[in-house]
Amino acid sequence: MKSAYELAMERLSKGSPTVKLTDAQKKRLADLDSRYAARIAERELGLKDEMAAAAGAGENEKFEQLEKQLVHERKKLQAELEAKKEEVRQAKS
């Protein structure tokens, strides 16, 4: 008899078959993750310095604006990363 886990995995694989990635695709995906993690960290550091300065000066509106900008930029970079990763996954290498 199959376990509930095995049955669930069979149903899942029928709905969306597993895509096999080449070593080159795996390397490219890892490279993209690394580059975008660095870009996100770079933006966070820059904006957090500005946020700390605004908080220290008591500029609450500027602080909130910078906080919203940070969230927006992080989401934008994550979406860009996912789009590029999907291109790599779909490429016929």
Backbone as a ProteinNet text record, in pm:
[ID]
protein_1_A
[PRIMARY]
MKSAYELAMERLSKGSPTVKLTDAQKKRLADLDSRYAARIAERELGLKDEMAAAAGAGENEKFEQLEKQLVHERKKLQAELEAKKEEVRQAKS
[TERTIARY]
84	0	87.8	37.9	110.1	66.7	161.5	129.6	52.9	-6	-79.7	15.2	137.7	238.7	264.8	284.2	311	193.1	72.9	-46	-56.5	-28.1	-33.3	71.7	189.9	295.9	258.8	193.4	149.5	47	-48.2	-149.5	-86.1	9.5	77.9	155.5	223.9	303.5	216	95.1	3.5	-41.3	-67.8	-115.2	-7.3	112.5	223.3	350.3	387.3	503.3	631.5	720.8	846.3	934.4	992.1	1080.2	1223.6	1296	1436.1	1521	1604.7	1692.2	1832.3	1896.6	2034.5	2126.1	2249.4	2345.6	2368.1	2368	2385.1	2268.1	2146.5	2029.6	2036.1	2075.8	2088.3	2191	2302.9	2407.8	2357.1	2284.3	2230.5	2128.8	2043.9	1946.2	2016.7	2120.5	2196	2263	2315	2378.2	2276.5	2158.7	2053	2014.8	1998.8	1965.6	2071.2	2196.5	2307.2	2309.1	2295.8	2299.3	2184.2	2065.1	1949.6	1950.7	2005	2019.2	2112.6	2219	2312.5	2246.4	2169.4	2101.7	2000.9	1927.1	1828.1	1897.8	2006	2080.4	2138.3	2187.6	2243.8	2138.5	2020.1	1912	1866.4	1857.9	1816	1913.9	2043.4	2143.1	2132.3	2121.5	2111.2	1988	1875.7	1751.5	1742.3	1797.6	1791.2	1877	1988	2068	1987.2	1919.4	1834.9	1719.7	1663.2	1552.8	1599.6	1719	1773.1	1795.8	1846.1	1868.2	1735.2	1634.4	1502.7	1440.7	1456.4	1401.3	1472	1604.3	1681.2	1644.6	1607.3	1569.9	1422.1	1348.9	1207.7	1119	1167.5	1091.2	1011.2	897.5	815.6	761	719.8	665.9	772	891.6	1001	1037.2	1037.7	1066.7	966.4	837.6	732.5	743.3	776.9	793.8	910.1	1020.1	1135.9	1105	1026	986.6	900.9	808.9	725.8	810.8	907.6	996.8	1077.1	1123.4	1199.1	1113.9	992.1	901.4	874.8	850.3	822.3	942.4	1060.9	1180.2	1211	1189.2	1212.3	1116.9	989.7	890.8	925	966.9	1002.3	1119.8	1222.2	1338.4	1303.8	1217.8	1175.3	1097.4	1009.5	932.2	1023.8	1121.2	1218	1298.7	1339.1	1413.7	1330.8	1205.6	1120	1097.1	1084.2	1065.5	1189.6	1306.9	1430.6	1451.6	1415.2	1428.2	1334.6	1215.9	1121.3	1173	1238.1	1299.3	1404.2	1484.2	1587.8	1523.2	1418.9	1350.9	1287.9	1236.3	1168.9	1265.2	1389	1487.2	1519.4	1533.4	1566.6	1717.6	1784.2	1930.1	1975.8
-119.8	0	125.2	227	352.8	442.8	523.9	618	736.4	814.6	933.4	1029.6	1035.8	1122.7	1078.9	950.8	898.1	923.8	905	931.6	1079.5	1165	1309.1	1349.4	1292	1323.8	1276.6	1162.9	1114.1	1209	1253.9	1347	1478.9	1523.5	1648.3	1636.8	1527.3	1511.7	1496.5	1446.3	1437.2	1576.6	1662.7	1797.7	1885.5	1876	1957.1	1872.4	1815.4	1727.6	1800.9	1729.5	1785.7	1818	1936.8	1979.8	1949.9	1880.5	1850.6	1966.5	2019.1	2129.5	2077.2	2139.4	2103	2167.4	2121.9	2181.6	2329.3	2363.6	2503.8	2589.1	2535.4	2609.5	2626.8	2521.9	2530.3	2635.7	2637.2	2735.3	2876.6	2893.8	3025.5	3072.3	2981.1	3015.5	3057	2984.2	3018.1	3154.8	3181.5	3310.2	3423.6	3402.7	3504.2	3530	3423	3438.6	3522.7	3492	3563	3710.8	3737.3	3876.1	3958.1	3900.8	3976.2	3991.3	3894.7	3909.3	4026.4	4039.1	4149.9	4283.7	4287.2	4411.3	4454.1	4357.6	4388.6	4439.3	4373.3	4415.1	4555	4583.4	4715.1	4824.1	4801.1	4899.6	4913.7	4801.1	4805.8	4888.7	4865.8	4941.8	5091.3	5125.9	5267.4	5333.3	5268	5327.6	5324.4	5221.4	5216.4	5325.3	5360.8	5473	5602.1	5622.1	5740.8	5738.4	5620	5607.8	5641.1	5595.1	5624.8	5774.5	5839.1	5983.8	6057.6	6013.2	6077.2	6056.4	5936.9	5909	5993	6006.3	6086.5	6232.8	6280.1	6420.6	6443.7	6338	6351.1	6373.4	6334.7	6351.5	6224.8	6213.6	6092	6066.7	6172.5	6154.8	6101.9	6159.2	6113.5	5969.4	5935.2	5798.5	5700.4	5733.5	5647.1	5635	5746.2	5743.9	5651.9	5660.8	5575.8	5428.8	5405.6	5268.6	5208.5	5287.4	5242.5	5219.6	5307.1	5292.2	5162.6	5131	5007.9	4885.4	4884.4	4771.9	4759.6	4872.3	4872.8	4820.2	4868.6	4826	4679.2	4632.9	4491.5	4403.7	4442.2	4366.7	4369.9	4485.4	4501	4409.9	4409	4325.1	4176.6	4138.9	3999.7	3956.1	4042.9	4010.4	3997.8	4087.6	4082	3952.2	3914.1	3789.7	3669	3663.2	3550.4	3541.4	3656.3	3657.2	3602	3643.7	3594.6	3446	3402.6	3260.6	3176.8	3227.8	3154.7	3145.3	3250.8	3245.9	3135.5	3124.3	3019.6	2881.9	2866.8	2737.1	2696.4	2793.2	2763.8	2744.7	2791.1	2780.5	2633.6	2603.2	2467.3	2456.9	2420.2	2410.6	2269.9
0	0	0	-65.3	-72	43.3	86.9	193.8	136.1	223.3	179.6	108.3	154.3	91.8	-51.9	-72.7	-206.9	-300	-251.2	-331.5	-368.4	-272.1	-297.1	-399.6	-390.8	-486.6	-626.9	-639.3	-769.5	-831.1	-750.9	-800.4	-842.2	-763.9	-794.4	-925.3	-945.4	-1067.5	-1191.5	-1177	-1291.2	-1333.5	-1236	-1265.6	-1323.9	-1272.3	-1323	-1317.5	-1429.8	-1432.2	-1391.9	-1328.7	-1283.5	-1402.9	-1400.9	-1508.8	-1466.4	-1552.2	-1524.8	-1576	-1489.2	-1526.7	-1555.7	-1652.4	-1683	-1578.5	-1576.4	-1483.4	-1514.8	-1642.8	-1682.1	-1632.6	-1641.4	-1592.7	-1441	-1371.7	-1225.8	-1186.6	-1259.8	-1231.3	-1257.3	-1367.8	-1402.1	-1297.8	-1250	-1145.9	-1017	-980.1	-859.1	-875	-995	-1022.7	-1012	-1067.1	-1057.3	-912.4	-833.9	-691.7	-621.4	-648.5	-584.9	-623.8	-752.6	-799.6	-743	-743.3	-694.3	-543.1	-472.1	-326.6	-296.7	-376.1	-357.7	-391.3	-499.5	-537.2	-431.4	-378.5	-274.6	-148.8	-110.2	9	-8.7	-127.4	-156.7	-140.1	-195.5	-183.5	-38.8	32.2	172.5	255	234.9	311	283.6	157.3	121.9	180.4	165.9	214.9	366.9	429.9	575.8	638.4	574.5	623.2	616.5	504.2	488.9	589.1	613.3	708.9	850.1	885.2	1018.3	1034.1	930	935.6	949.6	875.9	883.7	1021.5	1076.5	1209.8	1315.5	1301.2	1396.3	1391.4	1273.4	1256.8	1286.3	1315.9	1347.8	1226.4	1110	986.8	959.5	1025.5	1016.8	876.7	808	673.1	577.3	587.6	500.8	534.2	662.2	703.9	644.2	653	598.6	446.5	381.9	236.3	198.6	269.7	241.9	270.4	373.2	406.5	293.9	242	129.9	5.2	-16.5	-130.9	-119.9	-0.7	22	-9.5	38.9	12.5	-137.4	-202.5	-346.7	-425.8	-392.7	-466.1	-442.6	-320.8	-291.2	-372.7	-378.3	-456.6	-605.2	-653.7	-795	-830.5	-746.6	-773.5	-763.5	-669.3	-657.5	-781.7	-830.6	-951	-1072.1	-1081.7	-1190.3	-1184.4	-1064.8	-1045.2	-1088.4	-1045.3	-1080.5	-1230.9	-1297.2	-1442.4	-1512.3	-1467.7	-1529	-1500.8	-1379.7	-1346.9	-1433.2	-1459.2	-1542.8	-1685.8	-1735.3	-1868.7	-1875.2	-1770.9	-1766.8	-1764	-1685.1	-1674.5	-1808.3	-1883.6	-2008.8	-2126.4	-2109.4	-2217.6	-2246	-2371.5	-2414.2	-2427.8	-2319.5	-2321.9	-2337.8
[MASK]
+++++++++++++++++++++++++++++++++++++++++++++++++++++++++++++++++++++++++++++++++++++++++++++

